[in-house]
Amino acid sequence: MLLADSEEDRTLAANVHPPGWVNPEPKGRYNLVVVGAGTAGLVCAAGAAALGAKVALVEKELLGGDCLNVGCVPSKAVIRAARAFYDARAAGGFGVLGSEALQVDFAAAMQRMRRLRADISAHDSASRFRDQLGVDLYLGEASFTGPDTVAVAGRTLEFARCALCTGARAAVPPIPGLAEAGFFTNETIFTLTALPPRLVVLGGGPLGCELAQAFARFGSRVTLLERGAQLLSREDGDAAAIIQQVFGREGIDLRLSTRVAAVASRGAEKILRLEGPPGEVSELAVDAILVGMGRAPNVEGLGLERAGIVWDREGVKVGDTLRTTNPRVYAAGDVCSGYKFTHVADAQARILLANALFKGRRRNSALTIPWCTYTDPEIAHVGMYPKEAAARGIEVETLTVPLGEVDRALLDGETEGFARVHLKKGSDRILGATLVARHAGEMIGGLSLAIGSGLGLTAVGNTVQPYPTQAEAVRKLADAYNRGRLTPLVKRLFALWFNWQR
């Protein structure tokens, strides 16, 4: 995962997997043993220690998990650098002269990412958890030896409760020849220091779309292959269509309904045999392959069967309180969640602490979960889609405001997108919402709060927002809802009232 000859990555390693680390001796029975030091595990360990619990934390690779090391942090740094270059080259429309002649230093952009990642890693560091938080940190591979014991590096840890937070990894499809030809996943792509001239991305999900756009903006000739008929299959079809249009304009060769039948090497090239719509077979030559086709839970080698913990290919089985089939063991994050997001891992860790340490009954199903895909524009969503509401027998009214009707979007030259809410028909109760805008992820929070707190769209619209912001799109949704309530009868009554007042 790391570049051994990089000063930034040596700093990172010193924080998240210090060379020469000496594991402590177990101090009797722990109140909580946390297995896995990604987001969920770190929140569990820090939270329990702050409450005075005796805590052990076990990590076999890098503290900070995917988010810090190979996920959110490096990807967003790379995306930001690519966007800066793209914006600079497109600045002619704002009166900036000579912008099209700019060049990018890909190696410098990647070094910036590694420097920022190393800086952020201090918060997740081994020394912080040991010296400041009082957590016993064990580096090594954990394995359950019984219902209340975990072995790591020759030591046995006894626990009253255990938090299983081992996360997930990139899923690799069984494509003939792929392993032999070589490929990148999110776990290795950030080691690059030279830009691949030709890059193929397998998978049109969030990871594939985000990095396809970033590398295309840096200057790679990018081909994006998606087996389905739509990018971002989970998202609103209109939102996905905007991203598809943007990708086409930015030069990404997007091929939908296409699968890779086989991969072979020809010299330094990688040759992909593609099967498209019925009868279409073609070849694609590239310099690098990035696989972004889902996640697989990290359950192997843990000895879960010895602890009586049930799991399958989707992950560890938990109830609504996040307890596993072993009443002493709870789980949180990607190893058990269908929503594989850092913020969900964080939220579930807090539920776990309340339920495992204090016999609480907090429910995972009560969470209101927003998410965002960090393409440009971003797609953010929270709550239900109409098809989900229909499956529950709920009638839906949908309202949409194009960004072209929002002053700040016009001023910014960012009119590609919309704000959309799905309301329970006959009320202003918000069932779900989708935002497509450059900063949609920053805008979705208010709608998430409204759904989680039971506030209607009217209350959201009554919130005074600074002008001009793109968040005005949400207020315009409330205005549209209120206008829709003005039936012809109500309008006539208002007219009579105004005339009487005169």
C-alpha positions as CSV (number, residue, x, y, z in Angstrom):
1,M,0.0,0.0,0.0
2,L,2.9,2.4,0.8
3,L,5.9,3.7,-1.1
4,A,8.9,2.7,0.9
5,D,11.1,5.4,-0.6
6,S,8.6,8.2,0.1
7,E,9.4,10.6,3.0
8,E,5.6,11.2,3.3
9,D,4.8,7.6,3.5
10,R,7.5,6.9,6.0
11,T,5.9,9.5,8.2
12,L,2.5,7.8,7.6
13,A,3.9,4.4,8.5
14,A,5.5,5.8,11.7
15,N,2.0,6.9,12.7
16,V,-0.2,4.1,11.6
17,H,2.1,1.0,11.8
18,P,5.3,2.0,13.6
19,P,8.2,-0.2,12.8
20,G,9.5,-1.9,15.9
21,W,6.2,-1.5,17.8
22,V,6.2,-3.7,20.9
23,N,2.8,-5.0,21.9
24,P,1.8,-4.6,25.6
25,E,1.2,-7.5,28.0
26,P,-2.6,-8.1,28.5
27,K,-3.9,-6.5,31.7
28,G,-6.5,-9.0,32.7
29,R,-10.0,-9.0,31.2
30,Y,-10.8,-6.0,28.9
31,N,-14.1,-4.3,29.0
32,L,-13.9,-4.0,25.2
33,V,-11.6,-5.5,22.7
34,V,-11.8,-3.8,19.3
35,V,-10.7,-5.8,16.3
36,G,-9.9,-3.5,13.4
37,A,-8.6,0.0,13.5
38,G,-10.5,1.7,10.7
39,T,-13.1,4.4,11.3
40,A,-15.5,2.2,13.2
41,G,-12.7,0.6,15.3
42,L,-11.0,3.9,16.2
43,V,-14.3,5.5,17.2
44,C,-15.2,2.5,19.4
45,A,-11.7,2.4,21.0
46,A,-11.5,6.2,21.6
47,G,-15.1,6.4,22.8
48,A,-14.8,3.5,25.2
49,A,-11.5,4.7,26.6
50,A,-12.9,8.2,27.2
51,L,-15.7,6.6,29.3
52,G,-13.1,4.9,31.5
53,A,-13.3,1.4,30.0
54,K,-10.3,-0.8,29.8
55,V,-9.8,-1.1,26.0
56,A,-7.6,-3.2,23.7
57,L,-7.3,-2.4,20.0
58,V,-6.0,-4.9,17.4
59,E,-4.9,-4.0,13.9
60,K,-3.0,-6.2,11.5
61,E,-2.2,-3.5,8.9
62,L,-2.6,0.3,9.1
63,L,-4.5,2.3,11.7
64,G,-7.0,4.5,10.0
65,G,-8.1,1.7,7.7
66,D,-9.2,2.3,4.1
67,C,-10.5,5.8,4.7
68,L,-7.2,7.3,5.7
69,N,-4.8,5.2,3.8
70,V,-6.4,4.1,0.5
71,G,-9.9,5.6,0.4
72,C,-11.6,8.9,1.3
73,V,-8.5,10.9,2.2
74,P,-6.2,10.1,-0.8
75,S,-9.0,10.0,-3.3
76,K,-10.4,13.4,-2.4
77,A,-6.9,14.9,-2.5
78,V,-6.4,13.6,-6.0
79,I,-9.9,14.7,-7.1
80,R,-9.2,18.2,-5.8
81,A,-5.9,18.5,-7.6
82,A,-7.5,17.2,-10.9
83,R,-10.4,19.7,-10.5
84,A,-7.9,22.6,-9.9
85,F,-6.2,21.8,-13.2
86,Y,-9.5,21.4,-15.0
87,D,-10.9,24.7,-13.7
88,A,-7.7,26.5,-14.5
89,R,-7.7,25.3,-18.1
90,A,-11.4,26.1,-18.4
91,A,-11.0,29.6,-17.0
92,G,-11.1,31.4,-20.3
93,G,-14.8,31.9,-19.9
94,F,-14.1,34.0,-16.8
95,G,-11.6,36.2,-18.6
96,V,-8.5,34.4,-17.6
97,L,-6.0,34.6,-20.5
98,G,-3.6,31.8,-21.5
99,S,-5.3,29.2,-19.4
100,E,-5.4,26.5,-22.0
101,A,-1.6,26.3,-22.2
102,L,-1.3,25.1,-18.6
103,Q,0.3,21.8,-17.8
104,V,-0.1,19.5,-14.8
105,D,2.6,17.9,-12.8
106,F,1.0,14.6,-11.8
107,A,3.9,13.5,-9.6
108,A,3.6,16.7,-7.6
109,A,-0.2,16.3,-7.3
110,M,0.4,12.8,-5.9
111,Q,3.1,14.0,-3.5
112,R,0.7,16.6,-2.2
113,M,-1.8,13.8,-1.5
114,R,0.8,11.8,0.4
115,R,1.9,14.8,2.4
116,L,-1.7,15.6,3.4
117,R,-2.5,12.0,4.2
118,A,0.6,11.9,6.4
119,D,-0.4,15.1,8.2
120,I,-3.9,13.8,8.9
121,S,-2.6,10.4,10.1
122,A,-1.4,11.9,13.4
123,H,-5.0,11.8,14.6
124,D,-5.1,8.1,14.0
125,S,-1.6,7.4,15.2
126,A,-0.5,4.5,17.5
127,S,1.2,6.9,19.9
128,R,-2.0,9.0,20.3
129,F,-4.1,5.9,21.1
130,R,-1.5,4.5,23.5
131,D,-0.2,7.7,25.2
132,Q,-3.1,10.1,25.1
133,L,-6.1,7.8,25.2
134,G,-4.8,4.9,27.3
135,V,-5.7,2.2,24.8
136,D,-3.6,-1.0,24.7
137,L,-2.7,-1.3,21.0
138,Y,-1.8,-4.7,19.5
139,L,-0.4,-4.8,16.0
140,G,-0.9,-8.2,14.5
141,E,-3.6,-10.6,13.1
142,A,-6.5,-11.3,15.4
143,S,-8.2,-14.6,15.7
144,F,-11.0,-15.7,18.0
145,T,-10.1,-18.7,20.2
146,G,-13.5,-18.9,21.9
147,P,-16.6,-16.9,22.6
148,D,-14.8,-14.3,24.8
149,T,-11.1,-14.6,23.8
150,V,-9.0,-13.3,20.9
151,A,-5.4,-14.3,20.1
152,V,-2.9,-11.8,18.6
153,A,0.8,-12.2,18.2
154,G,1.1,-14.9,20.8
155,R,-1.1,-13.2,23.4
156,T,-4.6,-14.0,24.4
157,L,-7.0,-11.1,25.2
158,E,-10.1,-11.8,27.3
159,F,-13.1,-9.6,26.9
160,A,-16.5,-8.8,28.4
161,R,-17.5,-7.3,25.0
162,C,-15.9,-7.2,21.6
163,A,-16.3,-4.8,18.7
164,L,-15.7,-6.5,15.3
165,C,-14.7,-3.7,12.9
166,T,-12.5,-5.3,10.3
167,G,-13.9,-3.5,7.3
168,A,-13.9,-4.6,3.7
169,R,-11.5,-4.7,0.7
170,A,-11.8,-4.2,-3.0
171,A,-13.6,-7.1,-4.7
172,V,-11.7,-8.6,-7.7
173,P,-13.8,-10.1,-10.5
174,P,-12.9,-13.5,-11.8
175,I,-11.9,-12.3,-15.3
176,P,-9.5,-14.7,-17.1
177,G,-6.1,-13.2,-17.4
178,L,-6.7,-10.2,-15.2
179,A,-4.3,-11.3,-12.4
180,E,-1.6,-12.2,-14.9
181,A,-1.9,-8.9,-16.7
182,G,-1.9,-6.9,-13.5
183,F,-4.3,-4.3,-12.3
184,F,-4.9,-1.5,-9.7
185,T,-7.6,-1.2,-7.1
186,N,-8.1,1.6,-4.6
187,E,-5.5,-0.1,-2.4
188,T,-2.7,0.4,-5.0
189,I,-3.7,3.2,-7.4
190,F,-2.5,5.9,-5.0
191,T,1.1,4.6,-5.3
192,L,1.3,6.0,-8.8
193,T,3.9,8.7,-9.5
194,A,3.5,8.7,-13.3
195,L,0.2,9.2,-15.1
196,P,-0.9,6.2,-17.2
197,P,-1.4,7.4,-20.8
198,R,-4.3,5.0,-21.3
199,L,-6.4,3.9,-18.4
200,V,-9.4,1.6,-18.3
201,V,-11.7,1.7,-15.3
202,L,-13.9,-1.4,-14.6
203,G,-17.1,-0.4,-12.9
204,G,-19.3,2.6,-13.0
205,G,-20.0,2.9,-9.3
206,P,-18.8,5.8,-7.1
207,L,-15.1,4.8,-7.0
208,G,-15.0,4.1,-10.8
209,C,-16.7,7.4,-11.7
210,E,-14.7,9.6,-9.3
211,L,-11.3,8.3,-10.4
212,A,-12.2,8.0,-14.1
213,Q,-13.0,11.7,-14.1
214,A,-9.9,12.7,-12.1
215,F,-7.5,10.8,-14.3
216,A,-9.1,12.1,-17.4
217,R,-8.7,15.6,-16.1
218,F,-5.1,15.0,-15.5
219,G,-4.7,13.9,-19.1
220,S,-5.1,10.1,-19.2
221,R,-7.1,8.7,-22.1
222,V,-9.8,7.0,-20.0
223,T,-12.3,4.3,-20.9
224,L,-15.0,3.5,-18.4
225,L,-16.7,0.1,-18.6
226,E,-20.0,-0.6,-16.9
227,R,-21.9,-3.8,-17.1
228,G,-25.3,-2.1,-16.5
229,A,-27.2,0.3,-18.7
230,Q,-26.6,3.3,-16.4
231,L,-23.7,4.7,-14.4
232,L,-24.2,4.8,-10.7
233,S,-27.0,2.2,-10.8
234,R,-28.2,3.1,-7.3
235,E,-28.8,6.8,-8.2
236,D,-31.6,8.8,-9.7
237,G,-31.6,8.2,-13.5
238,D,-31.7,11.9,-14.3
239,A,-28.7,12.5,-12.0
240,A,-26.7,9.6,-13.6
241,A,-27.6,11.0,-17.1
242,I,-26.0,14.4,-16.2
243,I,-22.8,12.6,-15.2
244,Q,-22.8,10.6,-18.4
245,Q,-23.1,13.8,-20.4
246,V,-20.3,15.5,-18.5
247,F,-18.1,12.5,-19.0
248,G,-18.7,12.5,-22.7
249,R,-17.9,16.2,-22.9
250,E,-14.6,15.7,-20.9
251,G,-13.5,13.0,-23.3
252,I,-14.1,9.8,-21.2
253,D,-14.9,6.9,-23.5
254,L,-18.0,5.5,-21.6
255,R,-19.2,2.1,-22.6
256,L,-22.4,0.9,-20.9
257,S,-23.8,-2.7,-21.0
258,T,-20.2,-3.9,-21.6
259,R,-18.4,-6.7,-19.8
260,V,-14.7,-7.8,-19.9
261,A,-14.5,-11.4,-21.1
262,A,-10.8,-11.8,-20.8
263,V,-7.5,-9.9,-20.4
264,A,-4.1,-10.6,-22.0
265,S,-0.7,-9.0,-22.2
266,R,1.0,-7.9,-25.4
267,G,4.4,-6.4,-24.5
268,A,3.7,-3.5,-22.1
269,E,0.1,-3.3,-23.2
270,K,-2.9,-4.9,-21.6
271,I,-5.5,-6.2,-24.1
272,L,-9.1,-6.5,-22.9
273,R,-11.6,-8.5,-24.9
274,L,-15.0,-6.8,-24.5
275,E,-18.5,-8.0,-25.0
276,G,-21.0,-5.2,-25.5
277,P,-24.7,-5.3,-26.5
278,P,-25.7,-8.6,-28.2
279,G,-23.3,-9.5,-30.9
280,E,-20.7,-6.8,-30.2
281,V,-17.2,-8.0,-29.5
282,S,-14.1,-5.8,-29.5
283,E,-10.6,-5.3,-28.2
284,L,-9.2,-2.5,-26.1
285,A,-5.5,-1.8,-25.6
286,V,-4.5,0.1,-22.5
287,D,-1.5,0.8,-20.2
288,A,-3.3,0.3,-16.9
289,I,-6.4,-1.2,-15.4
290,L,-8.3,0.1,-12.4
291,V,-10.8,-2.3,-10.8
292,G,-13.7,-0.6,-9.0
293,M,-16.4,-3.3,-8.8
294,G,-17.6,-3.4,-5.2
295,R,-16.3,-4.5,-1.8
296,A,-15.8,-7.8,0.0
297,P,-16.0,-8.1,3.8
298,N,-12.8,-8.9,5.7
299,V,-13.9,-12.1,7.6
300,E,-11.2,-14.6,6.6
301,G,-8.8,-15.8,9.2
302,L,-10.7,-14.4,12.1
303,G,-11.9,-17.8,13.5
304,L,-15.4,-16.5,13.6
305,E,-16.8,-20.0,13.9
306,R,-14.9,-20.5,17.1
307,A,-16.7,-17.5,18.6
308,G,-20.1,-18.6,17.3
309,I,-20.4,-15.7,14.9
310,V,-22.4,-16.2,11.7
311,W,-21.3,-14.6,8.5
312,D,-21.7,-15.0,4.7
313,R,-20.3,-13.4,1.5
314,E,-22.2,-10.2,2.4
315,G,-20.5,-9.9,5.8
316,V,-21.0,-10.6,9.5
317,K,-24.7,-11.0,10.4
318,V,-26.0,-8.5,13.0
319,G,-29.3,-7.6,14.4
320,D,-30.7,-4.1,14.5
321,T,-28.7,-3.3,17.7
322,L,-25.5,-4.5,15.8
323,R,-25.1,-7.5,18.0
324,T,-23.8,-10.7,16.3
325,T,-24.9,-14.2,16.9
326,N,-22.4,-14.2,19.8
327,P,-24.1,-12.0,22.5
328,R,-20.7,-10.7,23.7
329,V,-19.7,-9.5,20.2
330,Y,-21.0,-6.6,18.2
331,A,-19.9,-5.4,14.8
332,A,-19.9,-2.0,13.0
333,G,-18.7,-0.6,9.6
334,D,-18.1,-2.3,6.3
335,V,-17.7,-5.8,7.7
336,C,-21.5,-5.9,8.4
337,S,-23.1,-2.9,6.8
338,G,-24.8,-2.6,3.4
339,Y,-23.8,1.1,3.4
340,K,-20.1,1.1,3.1
341,F,-19.4,4.7,3.9
342,T,-17.0,6.2,6.5
343,H,-19.8,8.3,8.1
344,V,-21.9,5.2,8.5
345,A,-19.1,3.3,10.2
346,D,-18.7,6.3,12.6
347,A,-22.4,6.4,13.3
348,Q,-22.6,2.6,13.8
349,A,-19.6,2.7,16.2
350,R,-21.6,5.1,18.4
351,I,-24.6,2.8,18.4
352,L,-22.3,-0.1,19.2
353,L,-20.8,1.6,22.3
354,A,-24.2,2.5,23.7
355,N,-25.5,-1.0,23.2
356,A,-22.5,-3.1,24.1
357,L,-21.3,-1.1,27.2
358,F,-24.5,0.2,28.6
359,K,-27.1,-2.4,27.4
360,G,-28.7,0.3,25.3
361,R,-31.3,-0.5,22.6
362,R,-30.2,2.0,19.9
363,R,-31.2,0.8,16.5
364,N,-29.2,0.9,13.3
365,S,-32.4,1.1,11.3
366,A,-33.1,4.5,12.9
367,L,-30.2,6.1,11.2
368,T,-30.9,8.6,8.4
369,I,-28.0,8.0,6.0
370,P,-27.0,10.5,3.3
371,W,-24.2,9.8,0.8
372,C,-22.4,11.6,-1.9
373,T,-20.5,10.6,-5.0
374,Y,-17.7,13.1,-5.5
375,T,-17.8,13.5,-9.3
376,D,-18.1,17.0,-10.7
377,P,-20.9,17.8,-10.3
378,E,-21.5,15.7,-7.1
379,I,-24.5,13.6,-6.6
380,A,-25.8,13.5,-3.0
381,H,-28.8,11.6,-1.8
382,V,-30.7,10.9,1.4
383,G,-33.8,8.8,2.2
384,M,-36.0,6.9,-0.2
385,Y,-36.3,6.8,-3.9
386,P,-39.9,6.6,-5.4
387,K,-39.5,2.9,-6.1
388,E,-38.7,2.2,-2.5
389,A,-41.7,4.3,-1.3
390,A,-43.9,2.4,-3.8
391,A,-42.7,-0.9,-2.4
392,R,-43.9,0.3,1.0
393,G,-47.3,1.4,-0.3
394,I,-46.5,5.1,0.0
395,E,-47.7,7.5,-2.7
396,V,-45.1,10.1,-3.7
397,E,-45.1,13.6,-5.0
398,T,-41.8,14.7,-6.6
399,L,-40.6,18.3,-7.0
400,T,-37.6,19.4,-8.9
401,V,-35.7,22.7,-9.3
402,P,-33.0,22.9,-12.0
403,L,-29.8,24.7,-10.9
404,G,-30.3,27.0,-13.9
405,E,-33.0,28.7,-11.8
406,V,-30.6,29.5,-9.0
407,D,-28.7,32.8,-9.1
408,R,-25.5,31.6,-7.5
409,A,-25.3,28.6,-9.9
410,L,-25.7,31.0,-12.8
411,L,-23.0,33.3,-11.4
412,D,-20.6,30.4,-10.8
413,G,-21.2,28.9,-14.2
414,E,-22.4,25.7,-12.5
415,T,-25.9,25.2,-13.8
416,E,-25.6,21.5,-14.6
417,G,-27.7,19.8,-11.9
418,F,-30.9,20.0,-9.9
419,A,-32.5,19.7,-6.5
420,R,-35.2,17.1,-6.1
421,V,-37.4,16.0,-3.2
422,H,-39.8,13.2,-2.9
423,L,-42.7,14.0,-0.5
424,K,-45.4,11.8,0.9
425,K,-48.4,12.7,-1.3
426,G,-50.7,15.2,0.4
427,S,-48.1,16.4,2.9
428,D,-44.7,18.1,3.1
429,R,-43.1,15.1,4.8
430,I,-39.7,14.5,3.0
431,L,-39.2,10.9,2.1
432,G,-36.0,11.4,0.1
433,A,-34.0,13.9,-1.8
434,T,-31.3,14.1,-4.5
435,L,-29.0,17.0,-5.2
436,V,-26.8,17.3,-8.2
437,A,-24.4,20.2,-7.9
438,R,-20.7,20.9,-7.5
439,H,-21.0,21.0,-3.7
440,A,-24.0,18.7,-3.3
441,G,-22.4,16.9,-0.4
442,E,-22.2,20.2,1.5
443,M,-25.9,20.9,0.8
444,I,-27.5,17.6,1.6
445,G,-27.0,17.9,5.4
446,G,-30.1,20.2,5.9
447,L,-32.4,17.7,4.2
448,S,-30.9,14.8,6.1
449,L,-31.5,16.7,9.4
450,A,-35.1,17.4,8.3
451,I,-35.8,13.7,7.5
452,G,-34.2,12.5,10.7
453,S,-35.9,15.1,12.9
454,G,-39.4,14.8,11.2
455,L,-39.3,18.4,9.9
456,G,-41.3,19.0,6.7
457,L,-40.2,20.8,3.6
458,T,-42.1,23.9,4.8
459,A,-39.8,24.2,7.8
460,V,-36.8,23.7,5.6
461,G,-38.0,26.5,3.3
462,N,-38.7,28.8,6.3
463,T,-35.0,28.6,7.3
464,V,-33.3,31.8,6.2
465,Q,-30.2,31.1,4.0
466,P,-27.5,33.6,3.1
467,Y,-27.9,34.9,-0.5
468,P,-26.5,34.0,-2.9
469,T,-25.8,30.4,-2.4
470,Q,-26.6,27.3,-4.3
471,A,-28.6,26.1,-1.3
472,E,-31.3,28.4,-2.5
473,A,-32.4,25.5,-4.7
474,V,-33.8,23.8,-1.6
475,R,-35.8,26.9,-0.6
476,K,-37.2,27.0,-4.1
477,L,-38.4,23.4,-3.6
478,A,-40.3,24.6,-0.6
479,D,-41.7,27.5,-2.6
480,A,-42.9,25.1,-5.3
481,Y,-44.6,23.0,-2.7
482,N,-46.4,26.0,-1.2
483,R,-47.5,27.2,-4.6
484,G,-48.9,23.8,-5.3
485,R,-51.1,24.0,-2.3
486,L,-52.8,27.1,-3.7
487,T,-55.9,25.5,-5.3
488,P,-58.1,27.7,-7.5
489,L,-60.6,27.9,-4.6
490,V,-57.9,29.2,-2.2
491,K,-56.7,31.7,-4.8
492,R,-60.3,33.0,-5.2
493,L,-60.7,33.4,-1.5
494,F,-57.4,35.4,-1.3
495,A,-58.6,37.6,-4.1
496,L,-61.9,38.3,-2.3
497,W,-60.0,39.1,0.9
498,F,-57.7,41.5,-0.8
499,N,-60.6,43.2,-2.6
500,W,-62.5,43.5,0.7
501,Q,-59.5,45.1,2.4
502,R,-59.5,47.8,-0.2
